[in-house]
């Protein structure tokens, strides 16, 4: 099997698309309220220990075999008081939110679910239970995902269209995508825009989430101490993204909230201050995540293409074996490199091919140089160039020389090869006929070592241009 690296370091690349949010909005502020109260680790829920994650108890640790009264009461605050404080805040401002609802927590909170539905909030799934999935066997996690969807549908009345596990495993994203039932999933933190993930035959939309513009930092170290700190971080993030939107590159700003954390009076003040600030700006869209998903799917539907990192060796060599003139061994070597999604582009394939070329012995690189034809030489006149070389020489009008120009090229070609032992190579698409002749006359005086290095660089440039043509 080829050596493949699954992580994607490219994403949308250097020039991400403008999100084109509805109404020309410069930023989409996605407010997410996690509803976990009643779904956390607890002996009452069949777990072997109490919860220890994301609370105001400093240094909390699980209590094996025991209920933790203080921990339970902090979670209870989120359901009893925090949720309703946040519900009033958002409904009074007419700001819709997305709920990340743990299915078992929703099942224990009918009043809150009714309020979510009445406010037309999106209720997405936050898994079956608010527990770690890190060491969960794949078949167990798959079954829990299915049960979460079933229970969510029973409790809410409609199935979830979005998903976020949070405390996920390496299998979570793939398993949720494989359900084929979700418009979006959010168990990633790797972008400021949605993107498509291809899982088998499934084109799954991913809407990345956040762990930093998130009130969970009130319960972690280092983290926020005051609502003012939370406000300042949200404001700085908003200002940066808003400016990018004004420049024509609109982004998404996710904000993560928890009933038992931001629902406390001293913390919610920072959120209120931020909402005042954000709502004072024009061109701010407050969508639910399903609204983002529907917009993205319509504006930027996924377009599958043949990915080099997923090609067979035969297909890879067939596709890229001619990029370096008559030297398929370079593509054969590149196929065995640690390729991944970042190589599924002209730049990526070029990098892989060049690595093999650069690391080859001098004799092998010399053979690549000698595989190139003379400029406007006998092969061109006999129409025996490769298709790429024919097009490249034509781009600089080397296929339409006068008798005098042809004689000049012939003389220079002969002198250059006699001196250096390989043809004069130049990326003709970067030049005009006149500048090619000028470079020819300059470079012929160089020493062979310099010309060898220059010619190799020109071979790489020719390969780059050919690949860019292919990937267009």
C-alpha positions as CSV (number, residue, x, y, z in Angstrom):
1,X,0.0,0.0,0.0
2,X,1.3,3.5,-0.7
3,X,2.4,5.7,2.1
4,X,-0.4,8.2,2.6
5,X,-0.8,11.0,5.2
6,X,-4.5,11.7,6.0
7,X,-4.4,15.2,7.6
8,X,-5.3,18.1,5.3
9,X,-3.0,21.1,5.7
10,X,-4.3,22.8,2.6
11,X,-8.0,23.4,3.2
12,X,-9.3,26.4,1.2
13,X,-5.7,27.4,0.5
14,X,-4.2,30.9,0.1
15,X,-7.3,32.4,-1.4
16,X,-10.3,31.1,0.4
17,X,-13.7,31.7,-1.2
18,X,-15.8,34.7,-0.1
19,X,-18.7,33.1,1.8
20,X,-21.2,35.3,0.0
21,X,-23.5,35.4,3.1
22,X,-27.1,36.4,2.5
23,X,-27.7,40.1,2.2
24,X,-24.0,40.8,1.6
25,X,-23.3,40.2,5.3
26,X,-19.6,40.7,6.2
27,X,-19.6,38.0,9.0
28,X,-21.8,35.1,10.1
29,X,-21.9,34.9,13.9
30,X,-22.9,31.4,14.9
31,X,-24.0,31.2,18.5
32,X,-24.0,27.6,19.9
33,X,-25.5,26.7,23.3
34,X,-24.4,23.3,24.6
35,X,-27.1,21.5,26.5
36,X,-25.4,18.8,28.5
37,X,-27.1,19.0,31.9
38,X,-28.5,15.5,32.7
39,X,-26.2,13.8,30.1
40,X,-22.9,13.9,32.0
41,X,-21.2,11.1,33.8
42,X,-23.3,10.1,36.8
43,X,-24.1,6.8,38.6
44,X,-27.7,7.7,38.0
45,X,-27.0,7.4,34.3
46,X,-25.3,4.0,34.5
47,X,-21.8,5.4,34.6
48,X,-19.1,4.2,37.0
49,X,-18.0,7.6,38.3
50,X,-19.1,11.2,38.6
51,X,-18.4,14.0,36.1
52,X,-15.2,16.0,36.3
53,X,-15.2,18.1,33.1
54,X,-16.2,21.8,32.6
55,X,-17.4,23.0,35.9
56,X,-16.5,25.7,38.4
57,X,-14.9,23.2,40.7
58,X,-11.2,23.7,40.6
59,X,-9.2,20.6,40.1
60,X,-12.2,18.4,39.8
61,X,-11.6,14.7,39.6
62,X,-14.0,11.8,39.0
63,X,-15.4,10.0,42.0
64,X,-15.4,6.3,41.1
65,X,-18.5,4.5,42.4
66,X,-20.0,7.7,44.0
67,X,-22.3,10.5,43.1
68,X,-20.7,14.0,43.4
69,X,-23.3,16.3,45.0
70,X,-21.4,19.5,44.3
71,X,-20.8,18.6,40.7
72,X,-24.4,17.6,40.1
73,X,-25.7,20.8,41.6
74,X,-23.4,22.9,39.3
75,X,-24.8,21.0,36.3
76,X,-28.3,21.5,37.7
77,X,-27.8,25.2,37.8
78,X,-27.3,25.2,34.0
79,X,-30.7,23.6,33.5
80,X,-32.6,25.4,36.3
81,X,-31.2,28.9,35.9
82,X,-28.5,29.4,33.3
83,X,-30.6,28.1,30.4
84,X,-33.5,30.4,31.2
85,X,-31.3,33.4,31.6
86,X,-29.8,32.7,28.1
87,X,-33.2,31.9,26.6
88,X,-34.4,35.4,27.7
89,X,-31.3,37.0,26.4
90,X,-31.5,35.5,22.9
91,X,-35.3,35.7,22.4
92,X,-35.5,39.3,23.5
93,X,-32.8,40.2,21.0
94,X,-34.4,37.9,18.4
95,X,-31.1,36.1,17.9
96,X,-31.5,32.4,16.8
97,X,-29.0,29.9,18.2
98,X,-28.1,26.3,17.6
99,X,-28.4,23.9,20.5
100,X,-25.9,21.1,20.8
101,X,-28.2,18.8,22.7
102,X,-27.0,15.6,24.4
103,X,-29.9,13.2,23.7
104,X,-30.2,11.9,27.2
105,X,-30.1,15.5,28.6
106,X,-32.8,16.6,26.3
107,X,-34.9,13.6,27.3
108,X,-34.7,14.8,30.9
109,X,-35.6,18.4,30.2
110,X,-39.0,18.7,28.5
111,X,-39.6,22.3,29.5
112,X,-36.3,23.4,28.0
113,X,-36.9,21.5,24.8
114,X,-40.3,23.1,24.4
115,X,-38.7,26.5,24.8
116,X,-36.1,25.7,22.3
117,X,-38.7,24.7,19.8
118,X,-40.9,27.7,20.4
119,X,-38.0,30.0,19.8
120,X,-37.3,28.2,16.5
121,X,-33.8,27.3,17.6
122,X,-32.0,24.5,15.8
123,X,-31.6,21.5,18.0
124,X,-28.6,19.5,16.8
125,X,-27.3,16.3,18.3
126,X,-24.5,16.4,20.9
127,X,-24.3,12.6,21.1
128,X,-26.1,10.2,23.3
129,X,-24.2,11.0,26.5
130,X,-21.8,13.7,27.6
131,X,-18.9,11.3,28.1
132,X,-15.4,10.6,26.6
133,X,-15.4,8.6,23.4
134,X,-11.6,8.4,23.2
135,X,-11.3,4.7,24.1
136,X,-14.8,3.7,22.9
137,X,-14.7,0.7,20.5
138,X,-15.9,1.7,17.0
139,X,-18.9,-0.6,17.0
140,X,-20.0,0.8,20.4
141,X,-19.7,4.4,19.2
142,X,-21.5,3.6,16.0
143,X,-24.4,2.1,18.0
144,X,-24.4,5.1,20.4
145,X,-24.6,7.5,17.4
146,X,-27.6,5.5,16.0
147,X,-29.3,5.5,19.5
148,X,-28.6,9.3,19.9
149,X,-30.4,10.0,16.6
150,X,-33.3,7.7,17.5
151,X,-33.7,9.2,21.0
152,X,-33.3,12.8,19.7
153,X,-36.1,12.2,17.2
154,X,-38.3,10.7,19.8
155,X,-37.8,13.6,22.2
156,X,-37.7,16.6,19.8
157,X,-40.1,15.3,17.2
158,X,-37.7,15.6,14.3
159,X,-34.3,14.0,13.7
160,X,-31.1,16.1,14.1
161,X,-29.7,17.7,11.0
162,X,-26.4,18.6,12.6
163,X,-23.9,16.8,14.9
164,X,-21.2,17.6,17.4
165,X,-19.8,15.0,19.8
166,X,-17.1,17.1,21.4
167,X,-15.3,14.5,23.5
168,X,-14.8,12.5,20.4
169,X,-12.6,9.6,19.1
170,X,-10.6,9.3,16.0
171,X,-13.6,7.5,14.4
172,X,-16.3,10.1,15.3
173,X,-16.2,12.3,12.2
174,X,-16.2,9.3,9.9
175,X,-18.9,7.5,11.8
176,X,-21.2,10.5,11.8
177,X,-20.7,11.1,8.1
178,X,-21.4,7.5,7.3
179,X,-24.9,7.8,8.8
180,X,-25.8,9.8,5.7
181,X,-28.4,11.6,7.8
182,X,-26.7,14.8,8.7
183,X,-26.6,18.1,6.8
184,X,-23.5,19.2,8.8
185,X,-21.1,17.9,11.4
186,X,-18.8,20.1,13.6
187,X,-16.2,17.9,15.3
188,X,-13.3,19.9,13.8
189,X,-11.7,23.2,14.7
190,X,-9.6,23.6,11.5
191,X,-11.1,26.5,9.5
192,X,-13.1,29.8,9.5
193,X,-15.3,28.5,6.7
194,X,-17.3,25.4,6.1
195,X,-15.9,22.7,3.8
196,X,-16.7,19.4,2.2
197,X,-15.4,16.1,3.5
198,X,-15.6,13.1,1.1
199,X,-16.3,9.9,3.2
200,X,-16.8,7.1,0.7
201,X,-19.7,8.1,-1.5
202,X,-20.8,10.7,1.0
203,X,-20.2,14.4,0.5
204,X,-20.4,15.6,4.1
205,X,-20.4,19.3,4.9
206,X,-18.3,20.2,7.9
207,X,-18.9,23.4,9.8
208,X,-15.9,23.9,12.1
209,X,-16.4,24.7,15.7
210,X,-14.3,26.5,18.4
211,X,-12.6,25.8,21.7
212,X,-11.2,29.3,22.1
213,X,-14.1,31.6,21.5
214,X,-15.8,29.4,24.0
215,X,-17.0,29.9,27.6
216,X,-15.4,26.6,28.5
217,X,-12.3,28.7,29.1
218,X,-13.9,29.9,32.3
219,X,-13.4,26.3,33.5
220,X,-9.9,25.7,32.2
221,X,-6.4,27.0,32.9
222,X,-5.3,29.3,31.4
223,X,-8.7,30.8,30.8
224,X,-11.2,33.6,31.4
225,X,-11.7,34.9,34.9
226,X,-14.1,37.7,34.2
227,X,-16.9,38.4,31.7
228,X,-14.9,41.4,30.5
229,X,-12.1,39.1,29.4
230,X,-14.6,36.9,27.5
231,X,-16.0,40.1,25.9
232,X,-12.6,41.4,24.8
233,X,-11.7,38.1,23.2
234,X,-15.0,37.9,21.3
235,X,-14.7,41.5,20.2
236,X,-11.1,41.1,18.9
237,X,-12.1,38.0,17.0
238,X,-15.2,39.8,15.6
239,X,-13.1,42.8,14.5
240,X,-10.6,40.7,12.7
241,X,-13.2,38.7,10.8
242,X,-15.4,41.7,10.1
243,X,-12.5,43.5,8.5
244,X,-11.8,40.4,6.3
245,X,-15.4,40.5,5.3
246,X,-15.2,44.2,4.4
247,X,-12.2,43.2,2.2
248,X,-14.3,40.7,0.3
249,X,-13.5,37.5,2.2
250,X,-16.4,37.0,4.5
251,X,-15.9,34.4,7.2
252,X,-17.8,32.6,10.0
253,X,-17.4,33.2,13.7
254,X,-18.5,30.4,16.0
255,X,-19.0,31.1,19.7
256,X,-19.4,28.2,22.1
257,X,-21.6,28.6,25.2
258,X,-22.7,26.3,28.1
259,X,-25.7,26.9,30.3
260,X,-23.9,26.2,33.6
261,X,-20.9,28.5,32.7
262,X,-22.0,31.6,30.7
263,X,-25.4,31.3,32.4
264,X,-23.9,32.7,35.6
265,X,-24.6,36.4,36.2
266,X,-21.0,37.6,36.3
267,X,-20.1,35.8,33.1
268,X,-23.2,36.5,31.0
269,X,-22.5,40.2,31.3
270,X,-19.5,39.8,29.0
271,X,-21.7,38.0,26.4
272,X,-24.3,40.8,26.7
273,X,-21.6,43.4,26.1
274,X,-20.4,41.5,23.0
275,X,-23.9,41.2,21.5
276,X,-24.4,44.9,22.0
277,X,-21.2,45.5,20.1
278,X,-21.9,43.1,17.3
279,X,-25.4,44.3,16.8
280,X,-24.2,47.8,16.5
281,X,-22.5,46.9,13.2
282,X,-24.2,46.6,9.8
283,X,-23.8,43.5,7.8
284,X,-23.8,41.0,10.6
285,X,-25.7,37.8,10.2
286,X,-26.7,35.6,13.2
287,X,-27.6,32.3,11.6
288,X,-28.3,28.9,13.0
289,X,-25.8,26.3,11.8
290,X,-28.4,24.7,9.6
291,X,-28.8,28.1,7.9
292,X,-25.1,28.2,7.2
293,X,-25.2,24.6,5.9
294,X,-28.1,25.3,3.5
295,X,-26.4,28.5,2.2
296,X,-23.0,26.7,1.7
297,X,-24.5,23.7,0.0
298,X,-26.3,26.0,-2.5
299,X,-23.4,28.5,-3.0
300,X,-20.5,26.1,-3.0
301,X,-21.7,22.5,-3.7
302,X,-19.0,19.9,-3.6
303,X,-17.2,19.2,-6.8
304,X,-15.4,15.9,-6.8
305,X,-12.2,15.4,-8.8
306,X,-9.6,12.7,-9.2
307,X,-7.3,13.2,-6.3
308,X,-3.6,12.4,-6.9
309,X,-3.2,11.1,-3.3
310,X,-6.0,8.5,-4.0
311,X,-4.8,7.4,-7.4
312,X,-3.4,3.9,-8.1
313,X,0.2,3.8,-9.1
314,X,-0.7,3.1,-12.7
315,X,-3.1,6.0,-12.9
316,X,-0.6,8.3,-11.1
317,X,2.2,7.5,-13.5
318,X,0.0,7.7,-16.5
319,X,-1.2,11.1,-15.4
320,X,2.1,12.6,-14.4
321,X,4.7,10.5,-16.0
322,X,5.2,13.0,-18.9
323,X,5.4,16.1,-16.8
324,X,9.2,15.7,-16.7
325,X,10.1,15.1,-20.4
326,X,10.3,11.3,-21.2
327,X,11.1,10.6,-17.5
328,X,8.2,8.5,-15.9
329,X,10.6,7.3,-13.2
330,X,10.1,10.6,-11.5
331,X,6.3,10.0,-11.1
332,X,7.0,6.5,-10.0
333,X,9.2,7.8,-7.2
334,X,6.7,10.5,-6.2
335,X,3.9,8.0,-5.9
336,X,5.8,6.3,-3.0
337,X,6.2,9.6,-1.0
338,X,4.0,10.4,2.0
339,X,1.2,12.0,-0.1
340,X,-2.0,13.3,1.3
341,X,-4.7,15.9,0.7
342,X,-2.2,18.7,0.6
343,X,-0.8,17.2,-2.6
344,X,-4.1,17.1,-4.4
345,X,-3.2,20.3,-6.4
346,X,-0.8,21.4,-9.0
347,X,1.5,22.8,-6.3
348,X,1.4,19.6,-4.3
349,X,2.1,17.3,-7.2
350,X,4.9,19.6,-8.4
351,X,6.5,19.5,-5.0
352,X,6.4,15.7,-5.0
353,X,7.8,15.3,-8.5
354,X,10.5,17.9,-7.8
355,X,11.6,16.1,-4.6
356,X,12.3,12.9,-6.7
357,X,14.1,14.9,-9.4
358,X,16.2,16.9,-6.9
359,X,17.3,13.8,-4.9
360,X,18.2,11.8,-8.0
361,X,21.9,11.3,-8.9
362,X,23.5,13.8,-11.2
363,X,23.5,11.3,-14.0
364,X,19.8,10.7,-13.8
365,X,19.1,14.5,-13.8
366,X,21.4,14.9,-16.7
367,X,19.4,12.3,-18.6
368,X,16.2,14.3,-17.9
369,X,18.0,17.4,-19.4
370,X,19.1,15.5,-22.4
371,X,15.5,14.2,-22.9
372,X,14.4,17.8,-23.7
373,X,14.4,18.8,-27.4
374,X,16.5,21.6,-28.9
375,X,14.5,24.8,-29.2
376,X,13.2,25.1,-32.7
377,X,15.4,22.2,-33.6
378,X,15.1,19.3,-36.0
379,X,12.5,17.5,-33.9
380,X,10.3,20.5,-34.0
381,X,10.7,20.9,-37.7
382,X,9.8,17.2,-38.2
383,X,6.8,17.6,-35.9
384,X,8.1,14.9,-33.5
385,X,7.9,16.8,-30.3
386,X,5.7,15.8,-27.4
387,X,2.3,17.6,-27.3
388,X,3.5,19.6,-24.3
389,X,6.7,20.7,-26.0
390,X,4.9,21.5,-29.2
391,X,2.5,23.8,-27.4
392,X,5.2,25.4,-25.4
393,X,7.4,26.3,-28.3
394,X,4.4,27.6,-30.2
395,X,3.6,29.9,-27.3
396,X,6.7,31.9,-28.0
397,X,6.2,31.6,-31.8
398,X,9.2,29.3,-32.2
399,X,7.1,27.3,-34.7
400,X,7.0,30.3,-37.0
401,X,10.7,31.4,-37.4
402,X,12.2,33.2,-40.3
403,X,15.0,31.4,-42.1
404,X,17.5,33.7,-40.4
405,X,16.0,33.1,-37.0
406,X,16.0,29.3,-37.5
407,X,19.7,29.5,-38.5
408,X,20.5,31.5,-35.4
409,X,18.8,29.0,-33.2
410,X,20.5,26.1,-34.9
411,X,24.0,27.7,-34.4
412,X,23.3,28.5,-30.8
413,X,21.9,25.0,-30.1
414,X,25.0,23.3,-31.5
415,X,27.4,25.5,-29.6
416,X,25.5,25.1,-26.3
417,X,25.3,21.3,-26.5
418,X,29.0,21.1,-27.6
419,X,30.0,23.1,-24.5
420,X,27.6,21.7,-21.9
421,X,26.5,18.3,-23.1
422,X,22.8,18.9,-22.8
423,X,20.2,21.1,-24.7
424,X,19.5,24.7,-23.8
425,X,16.3,24.6,-21.6
426,X,14.1,27.5,-20.8
427,X,10.5,27.8,-19.8
428,X,9.4,29.4,-23.0
429,X,6.0,30.4,-21.7
430,X,7.7,32.9,-19.4
431,X,9.4,34.6,-22.4
432,X,9.0,36.1,-25.8
433,X,11.1,35.0,-28.8
434,X,13.4,38.0,-28.3
435,X,14.0,37.3,-24.6
436,X,14.7,33.7,-25.3
437,X,17.4,34.6,-27.7
438,X,18.8,37.1,-25.3
439,X,18.9,34.5,-22.5
440,X,20.4,32.0,-24.9
441,X,23.3,34.3,-25.8
442,X,23.9,35.1,-22.1
443,X,23.7,31.6,-20.7
444,X,25.9,30.0,-23.3
445,X,28.9,31.8,-21.7
446,X,28.3,30.3,-18.3
447,X,30.3,27.4,-16.9
448,X,28.7,24.0,-17.1
449,X,28.0,23.6,-13.4
450,X,26.1,26.9,-13.4
451,X,24.1,25.9,-16.5
452,X,23.3,22.5,-15.1
453,X,21.8,24.1,-12.0
454,X,20.0,26.7,-14.2
455,X,18.6,24.1,-16.6
456,X,17.4,21.9,-13.7
457,X,15.5,24.9,-12.3
458,X,14.0,25.6,-15.7
459,X,12.9,21.9,-16.0
460,X,11.1,22.3,-12.7
461,X,9.4,25.5,-13.9
462,X,8.3,23.8,-17.1
463,X,6.8,21.0,-15.0
464,X,5.0,23.6,-12.8
465,X,3.4,25.2,-15.8
466,X,2.3,21.9,-17.3
467,X,0.7,20.8,-14.0
468,X,-1.2,24.1,-13.7
469,X,-2.6,23.5,-17.1
470,X,-3.8,20.0,-16.0
471,X,-5.4,21.2,-12.8
472,X,-7.3,24.0,-14.4
